[in-house]
Amino acid sequence: MRSGGGRILVFTALYVFSATICCLLAAHQQAQFVDLHVYRLGGEAVLHGRSLYKLRYLRLPFTYPPFAALAFTGLAVLPWGAVTALTTAGNAIALVVMLYLALRLPPAAKRFDDRTRWLLALGAGTAAIWLEPVRTALAYGQIDLLIALCVLYDLSLPDHARRKGIAIGLAAGLKLTPAIFALYLLCTRRYRAAATAAVTFAATIAAGWIVTPAGSAVYWDGTFVNPGHVGQIQDAENQSLLGALARNLHTPHVTWLWLPLAGLVALAGLGLATRAARSGDQALGFSLCAITGLLISPISWTHHWVIAVPALLLAGVAVYPGRAGRALAATIVACLALAAILVVGWARIARDIQDPDWLHLSPAGIAASEIYVIAGLAALAVAAVRLARRPLKAGDLPALDQYRASGGSAVAPDRVGSGAQPRVDSRIDRGSPGRDTDPALPD
């Protein structure tokens, strides 16, 4: 007991040391918390009755749903120093918590007790906080880590929990892209959780209309479907299919090709995530759904890819020797390309493209500007091959539901559906000169 408590203290101290250095360096980058400034202005607009979508901070507009501005009112009443300190500390804590929650997804959940999950989360967080998506989120004062935490919190809950779906609905109210996880819940037959997420999301829309009807009318009258209100889609930091197509075809007018392609990727990605869940691999299901959402979103800045960081940890534990190693083999293979690219992210490849004309990059520049997109597509392709070789038994989903309902019992992957009893274990600086003349907008 004492030994376990001592390890927790050591790992916590290591993480605090690493996070403190990283956060201090992030605070002194040229980004200077610009997105956090925008959030605060949104909160001030609600408090003082100003036009939400006409405000600017260094020409950067507020681009989130009206409900997000309501949530940001707390930022407007605090001193700026307190806001930056609380946001940075909150993001550092959120990173560890989301990694811990990822380890609560089966089949990873059955391999470690709760203390070991925290040790792994702290150890992985000590290194993960230096990855480019996380560092960028810290420097901008972004909410991406909070969004990822909300999603993983909901997915880690047992399906009998009445609150399951609320966090995903709230996350979608803050930023629309997490709504794909509500579809994931629906596809995996967790109907009550999917309905709860939908109702919660609808409630956020209603709250926005009540408090700021003028802003809601502007946002929901087509603005939210226009990628241009967020930033230039051809920006090298936009690591989505739309951005990649624009840079490859040398024009931002690629909707005619992007829409059908994004539709196919969405169907394939959600199908693979559902297939993984039906075979008992919720860890892989989450990873594939997260990657799919990043690819099909019109704008996926590099810091949005923090939601894929837990996939690295899930891939890492797959190589740990043990009976469940086979169960996570698909996860490590499917996320291998993503892991390699995120490690390369230490070098800020996509962010450090210096050519201001993203529509006329050299072949090498184009390849560097699409490094996350390539990794995401490769992960989906490899997952498709691996899942095609995995037999799906008729009883897989009911057995998995039994696992979730138990709130902690684990079903061995090779025994799921076989009738066996459960076994219990316990931006200003976006890295390019073009930013000064026509800045890409935060999220």
N, C-alpha and C positions, 0 to 999 in steps of 0.2 A: 504494500500500500504506500509506504513512504517512498519506495523507489519510484513508483509510478507518479506520485505527486512531485517528486524531484525532477523527473523528466519533463513534466508539464511546465514547471517553472523555468527550466533551462531552455526549452523550445520557445516559450513565451518571450524570454529575454532576448533570444536570438532574433525572433521576429520583430520585436520592438526596436531593436538596434538597427536592423536592416530597413525597416519601414521608416524610421526617423530620418535616416540619411537620405533615403529615396524621396521622402516627402519634402525635406528641406531643399534638395536639389530641384525638385519639381516646382516649388514655390518661387524659385529664382530664375526659371526659364522665361523666355520672352512671351509665352502664352499668358502669363499674369492673370490667371483665373478669369479669362474673358467670358466664358460661358456662365460662370457663376455670377458675374456682373449682369448678364442678360436675365438670368433667373430672378435676381433681386429686383431688377427693373420691372419685370412682370408682376412680382408681388406688390411693388409700389403702385403700379397702374391699377390694380384691383382695389387697393386701399384708398386711393385718391380719385377713383373714377376716371382715369385717363384712358385714351384709346390704346388697347393692348397691342394691336398689330401695326401701329405706326411708330412705336417707340424704337429707338436705336441706341446701341452702345458701340461706338467706333464703327458705325454703319452696319452693325450686326443686329438683325431684328429678332423679335421673339417668335419662335417657330413651333412651339409646343401647343397642345390642346388647351382650351381655356381652364380646364380643371387643374392643369399643372400650375397655372398662375395662382390659383387659390392655394395650392399646397406651398407655394413659394412665398406667401405673405409673411410667414415667420422669419424669412431671411431679411425682409425689409425693415423689421423693427429692431434688429440687433446691430450693434456696431460692426463695421466691416472686418475688423481684426477678429472678432468673435466668430463671424460667419466663415471666414477662411479657415480658422483653426478647427472649428467644429466639423466643417465639411471634409477637410483633409483627414482628420482623425476618424470620422465616420466612414469614409471610403476605405481607410486602412483596416478598420474592423470588419467592414462588409466583405472584403476580400477573403479573410480567413473564414468567416461564417458561411459564405457561399461554397467554399471548398469543402467545409465540413458537411454541409447539406448535400453536396454532390455524392459524398461517400455514404449517405443514407439511402441512395437509390439502389434497388436490387439490380444485379446480383452482388454488387460491391458491399451492400449493407450487411450481408451475412458473414463477411470475412473478418470484420473488426468489431471490437466492442467500442463503447462510446469514447473512452479515454484514448484509445488508439486512433480513432477518427480525428480527435482534436490534435493529437501529436502529428499525424500526417498533414492535416490542414495547416498547422503552424509551420511545419518544415517546408511544405510546398510553397506556402505563402512567402516565406523568406526569400525564395528565388523568384516566384511569380510576380512579385511586386515590381521587379525590374524589367519585366517584359514591356515592349513598346505600347501595346494597347492600355495597359494599366498605368504606366508612367504618364501617358498622354491624358488619360482620364483624370489623374491627379493634378496635372498641370493646368488643365482647363477648368477644374472644379466641376466635372461632369457628374451626372447621376446614373451612369451606366452600371456601376457596381451595385447600386441600390436596386435597379431594375432586375439584374441577374439574380440578386439575393431573393427578391420577391418571387420570381419564377421558380427557383429551386426550393424555396420554402413550401410552396403549394404542391409541387410534384413530390416532395418527400413526405407529405402527410398521407396517412392511411385513407382509403377511399370512403370510409364510413364517417370521416370528420366532416361535419356540416360546414365548417369554414373553408374547406378546400375549394379553391377557385376565386376566393375573394382577392387574394394578393395578386393573382394574374390579372384580374379585372382592374384593380387599382393601377397596376403597372401599365396596362394598355391605356388607361385614362391619362397617365403622365406622358406616355410616348406610345404611339399607335402600334409599333412593330411587335410588342409582346403578345398581341392578339393571336398570333399564329399558335401559341401554346394552348389557347382555348380550343382551336381547331384540333390540335393534337389530343386534347382530352376527349373531344367528341369522337375522333377517329378510333380511339382506344376504348370506346364504349363506357367512358366515365361520364355518363350523361348528366348526373346531378352536379358534378364539379364544373362541367362545361356550361351548364345553365347558370350556375352561380357566378361564374366569370362573366357571362354575357349580361346578366342582370346588374352586376356591380359596375361593369363598363357603362351600361346605359345610365346608371345612377350618377356616374361622373359627368356624363354629358348633360344630364338634367341639372346638376349642381352648377355647371358652367353657365347654362342658359339663365338660371335664376340670378346668379350673382353678377354676371357680365353678359347680358343679352346682346349688346352691340358687338362685342368681341366674338361671341359664339356665332352670330350671324355671318361675320366675315370668314371665320375659320371653316365652318361647316358648309359654306356656300361654294364649295369647290376648291378653296385654297389648299386644303389638306391633301388633295390628290395631285397637286402640282409640285413636282420635285424642285422646280426653280425657286420656290419660296424658301427653300433650305440652303441652296448653294449651287454652284456650277457642277453639273453632273460629271463633267470631264475631269474634274480635279483629281489628281493622282491619289489623294487620300481617300477618295470614294471607292472603297473596295467592295463594290457590288457588280452584278451582271450589267446593269445599266451603264455604270461608269466604264467598265471594261469595253463594252460595245462602242461607246462613244469614242474612246481613245483608239480603238482598232480601226474603226470606220472613218475616223477623222471628222466627225460631225456630231453635234449634240442631238440631232434629229433622228433618233433611232428607235422611237416608240413602236413603229410598225414591226420591228424585229424583236424588240425587248419584251413586249407583252406576251406573244405566244411562247417565247423561250422561257420567260419567267413562269408562265403557267405550267409548262412541262416540268421545270425544275421543282416547282412547288408540289405538283402531283407526285413526282418521283421521290422527293425528299420526305414528304409526309407519309407516303406509302412505305418507304423504308423504315421510318421511325415507328410507324404502326406495326410493321412486321417484327421489328426488334422487340417492341413491347409485348407482342403476342407470344414471343418465344421466351419471355421472362427477363429480357435485358432492358430494364428501364434506363440504365446508365447510357447505353448506346442510343436508346430512343431519344433521350434529352439531347445528346450531342448532335444527332442528325437533324433534329428539329431546329436547334439553335443555328446550325450551319445553313440550313435551308432558309431560315428567316433572314440571315445576313445576306445571302446571295440574292434573294428576290426583292429585298427592300430597295427602293429607288436610290436611297442614299445610305451607305454604310461606311461612315468614317472609320478610320483605323481603331479609334477608341471604342467604337461599338463592339468590336471583336472581343472585348473582355468576357462576354457571355460564353465564348468558346474556350476560355482558359480552363474551366473545370474539366473539360475533355482531356486536357493534358494530364491532370492528376489521375483521372479514371484510366487513362492509357498506361500511366506509370505503375499503378497498383496491379495491372494485369501481368506484369513480369515478375511480380512477387510470387515465390514458390508456394504452392498450396493447392488444395483440391479444387478451388474455384478458379484456378488460372485459366482453364479452358473456357469458362463462362465469359471471361472478359477478353478473350483472344480477338473477337470481332471488333471490340472497341479499340484496342491498340492498333490493329491493322487499318481500320477505317479512319482513325485519326492520326495516322503516322505522318502523312503529308502535312496536315495542319500543325502537328507538333514541330516538325522541322521548320516550317515557315515562321511560327511564332518565336522559335529560338533565334532564327535569323532576324526577327523583329528587334532584337537587341541593337542591331546595326541601323535601325530606322530606314530600311531600304525604300519603302514606298513614300515615306515622309520627306526624304532628303533629295528628291528629284528636283533639280534646280532650274530646269527648262520651264519658263513661264507659259509657254504655249503647249498645253497638254494635248491638243488635238494634232500636233505634228511632232511627236516624239520619235526618236530613233527606235529601231527594233529592240535594242537593249533596254532603252527607256520604257518602252511599252511592256516588256516582260517584267521589269522591276516594278512597274506601276500596277501590276495585276497579280502580285505574288500571293495575296490572301485569297483572291478569287480562284486562282489555279489550285491552291491547296484545298479549298472548300469543295470544288468540283471533283478533285481526286479522291477526297474522303468519301463522297457520296458514291463514286464509281466503285471503290474498293469495298465499301459496305454492301453494295448490291451483289457483288460476287460472293462475299462471305455469307451473306444471309441466304443466298440462293442454295448454298450447300448445307444450310442448317434446317433440319426437318421441323416442320410445324405440326404439333399434335393438336387434335381437336380440343383437348382439355386445357390447353396452355393458359388461355385467358382466365377461365374460372379459377384455376389454381393460383394464378398471380393475384387475382382479386382476394383470394383467401389469405395470401401473404400480407396484402395491404391492410385488410380488415383486422388482422392480428396485431398490427401496429409494431411488429418487430420480429415475427417469426420468419424464417427464411426457408424457401423451397430450393433444394439443390437443383441447378439448371438441368442436369441430366435426368432428373426424376419428375420434373414438372409435368403434370398431366398424366402421370403414370399410375396415380392412385396412391402414391407413397405419402406418408404423413410428413408434415413440415418438420424441418430440423431447425432448432433455435440456436442462434449465436447472437452472441450479441455483436486655339488657333489664332489673330494677329500673326503669330508664327505658326503657319501650317507647313513650313519647310519649303516654301517656294516664293520667288520674288513676285509672282503674279498676285499674291495675297494683298499687297499694298494697293494695287490699282483696281482690283475687283475681288474683294475678299470672299472666300468661301465661308458660308455661314455655319454657326454651330448647330449641329443636328438639324 
